[in-house]
Amino acid sequence: MPAVRATQPASGRLLVADDQPHVLTALEMLLDGQGYQTYAASNPGSVLDALRAQTFDTVLMDLNYTRDTTGGGEGLELVSRIRSLDQTIPLVVMTAWSSVGLAVEAMRRGASDFIQKPWNNAELLEKVREQVERCHVLRSSQQQQEEESSEASQIQKGLLPSSLPQIQGYDISATTRPVNFIGGDYYDVVRISDTHTAICITDVAGKGLSGALLMANLQAALRPLIRENVQPRDLCSRLNRHLCEIMPANKFISFFYGVLDSNKNLLTYCNAGHNPPLLVRFDGGTRELTSSGAILGQFPNWHYVQTDVGLDRGDILLLFTDGVSEAQGGDGEAFGEQRLLQHARAIQTGDATTLQQALLGKVSEHCGNQFQDDATMIVLRARR
């Protein structure tokens, strides 16, 4: 095979796999001579070990190994296993017993390109160069996206309360865990006066950036209304009209807003299409704070109403998004409100933080810590 020289030294780390030592030697000499750093592997197991231990820019691999020297089955299996480890690394596959069917199957399983033995040096180097450059561009783009997502995540965390106000006679705890870097769930707890505290929880339809942008817009519109001490029904109406002006047709927001009077132990609330919070009575009874209004952002003239509910010593109020109640186990069964109630009743000691952590632990256990949607929970507990 004639030697080929690049006009400029190449850069990149290549994993070269073949079970024939003389082929490996020839490929390493060719690629090293062009400025690549090569790592040799002689069997599928060593290929996978190398990929787990190091980072490469391209894999150049044979499809035929000792266990299946002509059919390519072992190599095709290796392609699939590499793709299960890394969805992005380029794979250039080689075989001396090529066929259109084998090439198509290799590409279907995730190979990036295909070359036949005996190879043409210039053609092989061109394919490798293209894949290495593709890898560099992809990883640069991924790094930029990760940096932007991290910044967006930090900004979104800044929109959530860094601490919760103390409420006389009550414990309160809240948390949220987005599925991605950023999410569409939002909560807030704001002291309005010495005896009145606003509590809200909301879920934007859709995850990721679109949900986060709508959440940020809702937060900006909501905070001034809370400071004005607007009644829950009026707050929902004003917030809804604002959101209807900007909401895309396929988006909406579910919203629960309540004001707790800790002096009278009375919660005045309005539920705009949100999962009904669960009031777990200390005496064993339960009550759902059901929806009395439509979701926000779709019906500009909707008339919202509010409801009062009294709280007694030892009562527990659970507010949550559907990422909690709809978290699915391995069998596809949702966690559900009934499980939430059962576990809340079973935990009789501890403050709101202890209860919240225990309940989310049960949800996480149910879904194998693989939440399908953003999950947010607020726990309000009246002290006994």
TITITOR-272820 format. One record per residue (C-alpha): z negated, y negated, x; chain. Coordinates in steps of 0.02 Angstrom, whole numbers. Last residue first. Example, Ala and Ser with C-alpha at 12.3 -4.5 7.8 and 13.67 -1.06 7.14 Angstrom:
<r zz="-357" yy="53" xx="684" unit="A"/>
<r zz="-390" yy="225" xx="615" unit="A"/>
***
This chain:
<r zz="-3380" yy="-978" xx="-2478" unit="A"/>
<r zz="-3247" yy="-1079" xx="-2391" unit="A"/>
<r zz="-3086" yy="-1107" xx="-2485" unit="A"/>
<r zz="-2944" yy="-1028" xx="-2386" unit="A"/>
<r zz="-2772" yy="-1105" xx="-2364" unit="A"/>
<r zz="-2644" yy="-995" xx="-2274" unit="A"/>
<r zz="-2473" yy="-1063" xx="-2232" unit="A"/>
<r zz="-2332" yy="-946" xx="-2183" unit="A"/>
<r zz="-2157" yy="-963" xx="-2112" unit="A"/>
<r zz="-2028" yy="-829" xx="-2071" unit="A"/>
<r zz="-1849" yy="-869" xx="-2022" unit="A"/>
<r zz="-1737" yy="-725" xx="-2075" unit="A"/>
<r zz="-1698" yy="-546" xx="-2026" unit="A"/>
<r zz="-1862" yy="-517" xx="-1935" unit="A"/>
<r zz="-1854" yy="-375" xx="-1809" unit="A"/>
<r zz="-2037" yy="-354" xx="-1760" unit="A"/>
<r zz="-2024" yy="-172" xx="-1815" unit="A"/>
<r zz="-1999" yy="-232" xx="-1994" unit="A"/>
<r zz="-2164" yy="-164" xx="-2063" unit="A"/>
<r zz="-2262" yy="-201" xx="-1903" unit="A"/>
<r zz="-2202" yy="-381" xx="-1907" unit="A"/>
<r zz="-2258" yy="-398" xx="-2088" unit="A"/>
<r zz="-2429" yy="-324" xx="-2047" unit="A"/>
<r zz="-2447" yy="-441" xx="-1898" unit="A"/>
<r zz="-2397" yy="-586" xx="-2009" unit="A"/>
<r zz="-2543" yy="-541" xx="-2121" unit="A"/>
<r zz="-2667" yy="-523" xx="-1978" unit="A"/>
<r zz="-2616" yy="-687" xx="-1899" unit="A"/>
<r zz="-2632" yy="-779" xx="-2064" unit="A"/>
<r zz="-2801" yy="-701" xx="-2102" unit="A"/>
<r zz="-2874" yy="-744" xx="-1933" unit="A"/>
<r zz="-2806" yy="-921" xx="-1944" unit="A"/>
<r zz="-2876" yy="-944" xx="-2119" unit="A"/>
<r zz="-3052" yy="-893" xx="-2067" unit="A"/>
<r zz="-3127" yy="-721" xx="-2046" unit="A"/>
<r zz="-3189" yy="-589" xx="-2165" unit="A"/>
<r zz="-3124" yy="-512" xx="-2326" unit="A"/>
<r zz="-2959" yy="-440" xx="-2266" unit="A"/>
<r zz="-2916" yy="-304" xx="-2392" unit="A"/>
<r zz="-2872" yy="-430" xx="-2527" unit="A"/>
<r zz="-2744" yy="-514" xx="-2413" unit="A"/>
<r zz="-2671" yy="-344" xx="-2366" unit="A"/>
<r zz="-2645" yy="-296" xx="-2547" unit="A"/>
<r zz="-2574" yy="-467" xx="-2593" unit="A"/>
<r zz="-2445" yy="-464" xx="-2453" unit="A"/>
<r zz="-2401" yy="-286" xx="-2497" unit="A"/>
<r zz="-2371" yy="-342" xx="-2677" unit="A"/>
<r zz="-2267" yy="-492" xx="-2622" unit="A"/>
<r zz="-2134" yy="-385" xx="-2537" unit="A"/>
<r zz="-2112" yy="-302" xx="-2367" unit="A"/>
<r zz="-1931" yy="-264" xx="-2409" unit="A"/>
<r zz="-1868" yy="-85" xx="-2402" unit="A"/>
<r zz="-1715" yy="-56" xx="-2293" unit="A"/>
<r zz="-1779" yy="112" xx="-2228" unit="A"/>
<r zz="-1810" yy="39" xx="-2055" unit="A"/>
<r zz="-1918" yy="-97" xx="-2132" unit="A"/>
<r zz="-1853" yy="-256" xx="-2208" unit="A"/>
<r zz="-1930" yy="-431" xx="-2204" unit="A"/>
<r zz="-1900" yy="-499" xx="-2380" unit="A"/>
<r zz="-2077" yy="-563" xx="-2412" unit="A"/>
<r zz="-2096" yy="-649" xx="-2244" unit="A"/>
<r zz="-1920" yy="-718" xx="-2215" unit="A"/>
<r zz="-1931" yy="-767" xx="-2399" unit="A"/>
<r zz="-2040" yy="-916" xx="-2354" unit="A"/>
<r zz="-2229" yy="-919" xx="-2371" unit="A"/>
<r zz="-2378" yy="-1002" xx="-2454" unit="A"/>
<r zz="-2536" yy="-898" xx="-2474" unit="A"/>
<r zz="-2685" yy="-976" xx="-2563" unit="A"/>
<r zz="-2853" yy="-890" xx="-2539" unit="A"/>
<r zz="-3005" yy="-911" xx="-2651" unit="A"/>
<r zz="-3177" yy="-889" xx="-2572" unit="A"/>
<r zz="-3255" yy="-1035" xx="-2666" unit="A"/>
<r zz="-3152" yy="-1085" xx="-2816" unit="A"/>
<r zz="-2985" yy="-1174" xx="-2829" unit="A"/>
<r zz="-2920" yy="-1260" xx="-2986" unit="A"/>
<r zz="-2736" yy="-1268" xx="-3030" unit="A"/>
<r zz="-2639" yy="-1419" xx="-3088" unit="A"/>
<r zz="-2454" yy="-1420" xx="-3129" unit="A"/>
<r zz="-2308" yy="-1537" xx="-3097" unit="A"/>
<r zz="-2143" yy="-1569" xx="-3183" unit="A"/>
<r zz="-1970" yy="-1602" xx="-3114" unit="A"/>
<r zz="-1826" yy="-1680" xx="-3213" unit="A"/>
<r zz="-1659" yy="-1633" xx="-3135" unit="A"/>
<r zz="-1533" yy="-1775" xx="-3129" unit="A"/>
<r zz="-1466" yy="-1742" xx="-2953" unit="A"/>
<r zz="-1441" yy="-1554" xx="-2975" unit="A"/>
<r zz="-1385" yy="-1476" xx="-2809" unit="A"/>
<r zz="-1493" yy="-1539" xx="-2667" unit="A"/>
<r zz="-1664" yy="-1469" xx="-2706" unit="A"/>
<r zz="-1690" yy="-1305" xx="-2796" unit="A"/>
<r zz="-1729" yy="-1317" xx="-2981" unit="A"/>
<r zz="-1900" yy="-1346" xx="-3054" unit="A"/>
<r zz="-2054" yy="-1263" xx="-3124" unit="A"/>
<r zz="-2064" yy="-1123" xx="-2997" unit="A"/>
<r zz="-2215" yy="-1013" xx="-3008" unit="A"/>
<r zz="-2385" yy="-1038" xx="-2929" unit="A"/>
<r zz="-2423" yy="-852" xx="-2945" unit="A"/>
<r zz="-2599" yy="-805" xx="-2993" unit="A"/>
<r zz="-2716" yy="-667" xx="-2938" unit="A"/>
<r zz="-2885" yy="-598" xx="-2992" unit="A"/>
<r zz="-3008" yy="-507" xx="-2880" unit="A"/>
<r zz="-3162" yy="-618" xx="-2898" unit="A"/>
<r zz="-3117" yy="-709" xx="-2737" unit="A"/>
<r zz="-2952" yy="-758" xx="-2817" unit="A"/>
<r zz="-2790" yy="-732" xx="-2723" unit="A"/>
<r zz="-2671" yy="-875" xx="-2763" unit="A"/>
<r zz="-2496" yy="-824" xx="-2714" unit="A"/>
<r zz="-2363" yy="-954" xx="-2679" unit="A"/>
<r zz="-2208" yy="-935" xx="-2788" unit="A"/>
<r zz="-2054" yy="-921" xx="-2675" unit="A"/>
<r zz="-1973" yy="-1092" xx="-2691" unit="A"/>
<r zz="-1860" yy="-1157" xx="-2830" unit="A"/>
<r zz="-1935" yy="-1331" xx="-2834" unit="A"/>
<r zz="-2121" yy="-1296" xx="-2857" unit="A"/>
<r zz="-2226" yy="-1448" xx="-2899" unit="A"/>
<r zz="-2411" yy="-1454" xx="-2863" unit="A"/>
<r zz="-2580" yy="-1527" xx="-2905" unit="A"/>
<r zz="-2718" yy="-1429" xx="-2819" unit="A"/>
<r zz="-2896" yy="-1458" xx="-2878" unit="A"/>
<r zz="-3058" yy="-1427" xx="-2786" unit="A"/>
<r zz="-3125" yy="-1591" xx="-2863" unit="A"/>
<r zz="-3179" yy="-1664" xx="-2695" unit="A"/>
<r zz="-3048" yy="-1568" xx="-2596" unit="A"/>
<r zz="-2907" yy="-1644" xx="-2699" unit="A"/>
<r zz="-2760" yy="-1543" xx="-2635" unit="A"/>
<r zz="-2586" yy="-1616" xx="-2656" unit="A"/>
<r zz="-2445" yy="-1491" xx="-2675" unit="A"/>
<r zz="-2262" yy="-1476" xx="-2628" unit="A"/>
<r zz="-2153" yy="-1322" xx="-2634" unit="A"/>
<r zz="-1970" yy="-1332" xx="-2587" unit="A"/>
<r zz="-1813" yy="-1225" xx="-2593" unit="A"/>
<r zz="-1666" yy="-1310" xx="-2510" unit="A"/>
<r zz="-1481" yy="-1295" xx="-2549" unit="A"/>
<r zz="-1315" yy="-1262" xx="-2464" unit="A"/>
<r zz="-1144" yy="-1203" xx="-2524" unit="A"/>
<r zz="-1086" yy="-1371" xx="-2592" unit="A"/>
<r zz="-1141" yy="-1467" xx="-2439" unit="A"/>
<r zz="-1297" yy="-1577" xx="-2465" unit="A"/>
<r zz="-1282" yy="-1762" xx="-2420" unit="A"/>
<r zz="-1298" yy="-1858" xx="-2583" unit="A"/>
<r zz="-1391" yy="-1717" xx="-2672" unit="A"/>
<r zz="-1524" yy="-1730" xx="-2535" unit="A"/>
<r zz="-1574" yy="-1907" xx="-2585" unit="A"/>
<r zz="-1581" yy="-1864" xx="-2770" unit="A"/>
<r zz="-1688" yy="-1712" xx="-2733" unit="A"/>
<r zz="-1812" yy="-1809" xx="-2626" unit="A"/>
<r zz="-1836" yy="-1935" xx="-2765" unit="A"/>
<r zz="-1862" yy="-1801" xx="-2897" unit="A"/>
<r zz="-1974" yy="-1695" xx="-2786" unit="A"/>
<r zz="-2083" yy="-1845" xx="-2745" unit="A"/>
<r zz="-2093" yy="-1892" xx="-2928" unit="A"/>
<r zz="-2156" yy="-1719" xx="-2977" unit="A"/>
<r zz="-2278" yy="-1712" xx="-2831" unit="A"/>
<r zz="-2352" yy="-1887" xx="-2863" unit="A"/>
<r zz="-2309" yy="-2014" xx="-2727" unit="A"/>
<r zz="-2448" yy="-2049" xx="-2603" unit="A"/>
<r zz="-2342" yy="-2180" xx="-2512" unit="A"/>
<r zz="-2375" yy="-2087" xx="-2349" unit="A"/>
<r zz="-2305" yy="-1929" xx="-2426" unit="A"/>
<r zz="-2147" yy="-2019" xx="-2480" unit="A"/>
<r zz="-2121" yy="-2090" xx="-2304" unit="A"/>
<r zz="-2134" yy="-1913" xx="-2230" unit="A"/>
<r zz="-2009" yy="-1831" xx="-2349" unit="A"/>
<r zz="-1847" yy="-1921" xx="-2306" unit="A"/>
<r zz="-1859" yy="-1888" xx="-2118" unit="A"/>
<r zz="-1920" yy="-1710" xx="-2148" unit="A"/>
<r zz="-1774" yy="-1674" xx="-2265" unit="A"/>
<r zz="-1649" yy="-1737" xx="-2137" unit="A"/>
<r zz="-1727" yy="-1629" xx="-2001" unit="A"/>
<r zz="-1719" yy="-1477" xx="-2115" unit="A"/>
<r zz="-1536" yy="-1512" xx="-2153" unit="A"/>
<r zz="-1498" yy="-1518" xx="-1967" unit="A"/>
<r zz="-1599" yy="-1359" xx="-1934" unit="A"/>
<r zz="-1507" yy="-1263" xx="-2070" unit="A"/>
<r zz="-1338" yy="-1312" xx="-1999" unit="A"/>
<r zz="-1393" yy="-1271" xx="-1821" unit="A"/>
<r zz="-1458" yy="-1096" xx="-1852" unit="A"/>
<r zz="-1499" yy="-1016" xx="-2019" unit="A"/>
<r zz="-1438" yy="-1042" xx="-2195" unit="A"/>
<r zz="-1519" yy="-1097" xx="-2357" unit="A"/>
<r zz="-1657" yy="-1218" xx="-2306" unit="A"/>
<r zz="-1834" yy="-1156" xx="-2339" unit="A"/>
<r zz="-1978" yy="-1272" xx="-2376" unit="A"/>
<r zz="-2167" yy="-1279" xx="-2366" unit="A"/>
<r zz="-2279" yy="-1425" xx="-2415" unit="A"/>
<r zz="-2463" yy="-1471" xx="-2413" unit="A"/>
<r zz="-2527" yy="-1647" xx="-2445" unit="A"/>
<r zz="-2713" yy="-1681" xx="-2421" unit="A"/>
<r zz="-2826" yy="-1787" xx="-2530" unit="A"/>
<r zz="-3014" yy="-1815" xx="-2507" unit="A"/>
<r zz="-3026" yy="-1931" xx="-2357" unit="A"/>
<r zz="-2851" yy="-1995" xx="-2392" unit="A"/>
<r zz="-2670" yy="-1940" xx="-2373" unit="A"/>
<r zz="-2701" yy="-1806" xx="-2241" unit="A"/>
<r zz="-2538" yy="-1718" xx="-2203" unit="A"/>
<r zz="-2497" yy="-1532" xx="-2193" unit="A"/>
<r zz="-2315" yy="-1494" xx="-2156" unit="A"/>
<r zz="-2195" yy="-1349" xx="-2167" unit="A"/>
<r zz="-2013" yy="-1318" xx="-2123" unit="A"/>
<r zz="-1895" yy="-1170" xx="-2119" unit="A"/>
<r zz="-1712" yy="-1193" xx="-2070" unit="A"/>
<r zz="-1715" yy="-1123" xx="-1895" unit="A"/>
<r zz="-1690" yy="-1158" xx="-1711" unit="A"/>
<r zz="-1687" yy="-1044" xx="-1560" unit="A"/>
<r zz="-1643" yy="-899" xx="-1675" unit="A"/>
<r zz="-1746" yy="-796" xx="-1797" unit="A"/>
<r zz="-1867" yy="-940" xx="-1819" unit="A"/>
<r zz="-2054" yy="-907" xx="-1815" unit="A"/>
<r zz="-2165" yy="-1024" xx="-1916" unit="A"/>
<r zz="-2352" yy="-1051" xx="-1920" unit="A"/>
<r zz="-2489" yy="-1122" xx="-2029" unit="A"/>
<r zz="-2679" yy="-1117" xx="-2042" unit="A"/>
<r zz="-2801" yy="-1197" xx="-2162" unit="A"/>
<r zz="-2989" yy="-1181" xx="-2184" unit="A"/>
<r zz="-3071" yy="-1271" xx="-2329" unit="A"/>
<r zz="-3232" yy="-1359" xx="-2383" unit="A"/>
<r zz="-3182" yy="-1527" xx="-2308" unit="A"/>
<r zz="-3004" yy="-1518" xx="-2246" unit="A"/>
<r zz="-2972" yy="-1536" xx="-2059" unit="A"/>
<r zz="-2798" yy="-1596" xx="-2019" unit="A"/>
<r zz="-2671" yy="-1477" xx="-1943" unit="A"/>
<r zz="-2606" yy="-1488" xx="-1766" unit="A"/>
<r zz="-2437" yy="-1508" xx="-1682" unit="A"/>
<r zz="-2358" yy="-1536" xx="-1852" unit="A"/>
<r zz="-2174" yy="-1485" xx="-1856" unit="A"/>
<r zz="-2039" yy="-1611" xx="-1811" unit="A"/>
<r zz="-2079" yy="-1592" xx="-1625" unit="A"/>
<r zz="-2041" yy="-1407" xx="-1639" unit="A"/>
<r zz="-1867" yy="-1458" xx="-1693" unit="A"/>
<r zz="-1841" yy="-1563" xx="-1537" unit="A"/>
<r zz="-1901" yy="-1420" xx="-1426" unit="A"/>
<r zz="-1784" yy="-1299" xx="-1512" unit="A"/>
<r zz="-1638" yy="-1420" xx="-1495" unit="A"/>
<r zz="-1672" yy="-1434" xx="-1308" unit="A"/>
<r zz="-1676" yy="-1244" xx="-1293" unit="A"/>
<r zz="-1517" yy="-1229" xx="-1394" unit="A"/>
<r zz="-1431" yy="-1357" xx="-1282" unit="A"/>
<r zz="-1486" yy="-1264" xx="-1126" unit="A"/>
<r zz="-1433" yy="-1097" xx="-1201" unit="A"/>
<r zz="-1264" yy="-1169" xx="-1250" unit="A"/>
<r zz="-1236" yy="-1238" xx="-1075" unit="A"/>
<r zz="-1283" yy="-1071" xx="-998" unit="A"/>
<r zz="-1166" yy="-980" xx="-1116" unit="A"/>
<r zz="-1022" yy="-1096" xx="-1072" unit="A"/>
<r zz="-1052" yy="-1070" xx="-887" unit="A"/>
<r zz="-1063" yy="-883" xx="-917" unit="A"/>
<r zz="-897" yy="-882" xx="-1011" unit="A"/>
<r zz="-807" yy="-988" xx="-880" unit="A"/>
<r zz="-870" yy="-879" xx="-737" unit="A"/>
<r zz="-824" yy="-719" xx="-829" unit="A"/>
<r zz="-649" yy="-780" xx="-866" unit="A"/>
<r zz="-627" yy="-826" xx="-683" unit="A"/>
<r zz="-683" yy="-651" xx="-634" unit="A"/>
<r zz="-565" yy="-575" xx="-762" unit="A"/>
<r zz="-413" yy="-674" xx="-705" unit="A"/>
<r zz="-447" yy="-638" xx="-521" unit="A"/>
<r zz="-467" yy="-451" xx="-556" unit="A"/>
<r zz="-301" yy="-446" xx="-649" unit="A"/>
<r zz="-214" yy="-542" xx="-509" unit="A"/>
<r zz="-290" yy="-431" xx="-376" unit="A"/>
<r zz="-230" yy="-274" xx="-465" unit="A"/>
<r zz="-53" yy="-340" xx="-487" unit="A"/>
<r zz="-40" yy="-393" xx="-305" unit="A"/>
<r zz="-106" yy="-227" xx="-244" unit="A"/>
<r zz="6" yy="-119" xx="-353" unit="A"/>
<r zz="-94" yy="27" xx="-413" unit="A"/>
<r zz="-69" yy="213" xx="-395" unit="A"/>
<r zz="-151" yy="223" xx="-517" unit="A"/>
<r zz="-132" yy="126" xx="-680" unit="A"/>
<r zz="-214" yy="-38" xx="-732" unit="A"/>
<r zz="-301" yy="-89" xx="-892" unit="A"/>
<r zz="-386" yy="-249" xx="-952" unit="A"/>
<r zz="-541" yy="-311" xx="-1045" unit="A"/>
<r zz="-614" yy="-143" xx="-1093" unit="A"/>
<r zz="-721" yy="-150" xx="-1250" unit="A"/>
<r zz="-711" yy="12" xx="-1345" unit="A"/>
<r zz="-545" yy="-35" xx="-1423" unit="A"/>
<r zz="-477" yy="-77" xx="-1250" unit="A"/>
<r zz="-520" yy="98" xx="-1187" unit="A"/>
<r zz="-446" yy="175" xx="-1344" unit="A"/>
<r zz="-283" yy="77" xx="-1323" unit="A"/>
<r zz="-270" yy="128" xx="-1139" unit="A"/>
<r zz="-300" yy="311" xx="-1181" unit="A"/>
<r zz="-170" yy="307" xx="-1319" unit="A"/>
<r zz="-40" yy="222" xx="-1210" unit="A"/>
<r zz="-63" yy="354" xx="-1078" unit="A"/>
<r zz="-139" yy="357" xx="-907" unit="A"/>
<r zz="-173" yy="506" xx="-799" unit="A"/>
<r zz="-206" yy="412" xx="-637" unit="A"/>
<r zz="-336" yy="303" xx="-722" unit="A"/>
<r zz="-403" yy="127" xx="-703" unit="A"/>
<r zz="-513" yy="16" xx="-813" unit="A"/>
<r zz="-543" yy="-171" xx="-792" unit="A"/>
<r zz="-707" yy="-217" xx="-878" unit="A"/>
<r zz="-761" yy="-400" xx="-901" unit="A"/>
<r zz="-948" yy="-430" xx="-929" unit="A"/>
<r zz="-981" yy="-502" xx="-1103" unit="A"/>
<r zz="-1062" yy="-375" xx="-1218" unit="A"/>
<r zz="-1182" yy="-308" xx="-1088" unit="A"/>
<r zz="-1290" yy="-153" xx="-1106" unit="A"/>
<r zz="-1206" yy="-79" xx="-1260" unit="A"/>
<r zz="-1039" yy="-128" xx="-1184" unit="A"/>
<r zz="-1080" yy="-29" xx="-1028" unit="A"/>
<r zz="-1119" yy="123" xx="-1136" unit="A"/>
<r zz="-954" yy="110" xx="-1228" unit="A"/>
<r zz="-854" yy="95" xx="-1067" unit="A"/>
<r zz="-950" yy="243" xx="-995" unit="A"/>
<r zz="-902" yy="350" xx="-1145" unit="A"/>
<r zz="-721" yy="304" xx="-1113" unit="A"/>
<r zz="-741" yy="355" xx="-932" unit="A"/>
<r zz="-815" yy="523" xx="-978" unit="A"/>
<r zz="-675" yy="553" xx="-1103" unit="A"/>
<r zz="-535" yy="507" xx="-983" unit="A"/>
<r zz="-440" yy="668" xx="-1019" unit="A"/>
<r zz="-394" yy="712" xx="-840" unit="A"/>
<r zz="-549" yy="733" xx="-732" unit="A"/>
<r zz="-678" yy="758" xx="-868" unit="A"/>
<r zz="-846" yy="808" xx="-790" unit="A"/>
<r zz="-794" yy="752" xx="-617" unit="A"/>
<r zz="-736" yy="579" xx="-668" unit="A"/>
<r zz="-582" yy="499" xx="-744" unit="A"/>
<r zz="-586" yy="323" xx="-819" unit="A"/>
<r zz="-598" yy="234" xx="-652" unit="A"/>
<r zz="-688" yy="69" xx="-645" unit="A"/>
<r zz="-668" yy="-112" xx="-593" unit="A"/>
<r zz="-821" yy="-202" xx="-663" unit="A"/>
<r zz="-819" yy="-392" xx="-660" unit="A"/>
<r zz="-937" yy="-538" xx="-624" unit="A"/>
<r zz="-1086" yy="-433" xx="-576" unit="A"/>
<r zz="-1273" yy="-457" xx="-600" unit="A"/>
<r zz="-1394" yy="-330" xx="-531" unit="A"/>
<r zz="-1522" yy="-196" xx="-579" unit="A"/>
<r zz="-1465" yy="-139" xx="-751" unit="A"/>
<r zz="-1282" yy="-149" xx="-701" unit="A"/>
<r zz="-1316" yy="-47" xx="-543" unit="A"/>
<r zz="-1406" yy="88" xx="-640" unit="A"/>
<r zz="-1264" yy="98" xx="-766" unit="A"/>
<r zz="-1134" yy="119" xx="-629" unit="A"/>
<r zz="-1244" yy="245" xx="-537" unit="A"/>
<r zz="-1251" yy="353" xx="-693" unit="A"/>
<r zz="-1063" yy="342" xx="-723" unit="A"/>
<r zz="-1021" yy="411" xx="-550" unit="A"/>
<r zz="-967" yy="352" xx="-377" unit="A"/>
<r zz="-1028" yy="172" xx="-373" unit="A"/>
<r zz="-976" yy="43" xx="-244" unit="A"/>
<r zz="-1035" yy="-138" xx="-235" unit="A"/>
<r zz="-908" yy="-270" xx="-188" unit="A"/>
<r zz="-925" yy="-452" xx="-135" unit="A"/>
<r zz="-754" yy="-533" xx="-153" unit="A"/>
<r zz="-674" yy="-633" xx="-13" unit="A"/>
<r zz="-495" yy="-568" xx="-24" unit="A"/>
<r zz="-521" yy="-443" xx="116" unit="A"/>
<r zz="-673" yy="-376" xx="25" unit="A"/>
<r zz="-559" yy="-335" xx="-121" unit="A"/>
<r zz="-429" yy="-236" xx="-23" unit="A"/>
<r zz="-555" yy="-149" xx="91" unit="A"/>
<r zz="-667" yy="-107" xx="-57" unit="A"/>
<r zz="-521" yy="-37" xx="-155" unit="A"/>
<r zz="-463" yy="73" xx="-11" unit="A"/>
<r zz="-639" yy="138" xx="24" unit="A"/>
<r zz="-669" yy="177" xx="-160" unit="A"/>
<r zz="-505" yy="271" xx="-169" unit="A"/>
<r zz="-549" yy="370" xx="-12" unit="A"/>
<r zz="-719" yy="414" xx="-84" unit="A"/>
<r zz="-651" yy="485" xx="-249" unit="A"/>
<r zz="-778" yy="471" xx="-390" unit="A"/>
<r zz="-728" yy="292" xx="-433" unit="A"/>
<r zz="-826" yy="136" xx="-480" unit="A"/>
<r zz="-809" yy="-40" xx="-409" unit="A"/>
<r zz="-940" yy="-169" xx="-461" unit="A"/>
<r zz="-875" yy="-339" xx="-413" unit="A"/>
<r zz="-970" yy="-497" xx="-365" unit="A"/>
<r zz="-864" yy="-653" xx="-362" unit="A"/>
<r zz="-779" yy="-777" xx="-249" unit="A"/>
<r zz="-600" yy="-775" xx="-190" unit="A"/>
<r zz="-547" yy="-845" xx="-22" unit="A"/>
<r zz="-396" yy="-961" xx="-39" unit="A"/>
<r zz="-211" yy="-920" xx="-19" unit="A"/>
<r zz="-249" yy="-740" xx="-59" unit="A"/>
<r zz="-188" yy="-606" xx="60" unit="A"/>
<r zz="-108" yy="-443" xx="6" unit="A"/>
<r zz="-91" yy="-291" xx="116" unit="A"/>
<r zz="48" yy="-169" xx="75" unit="A"/>
<r zz="0" yy="0" xx="0" unit="A"/>
***
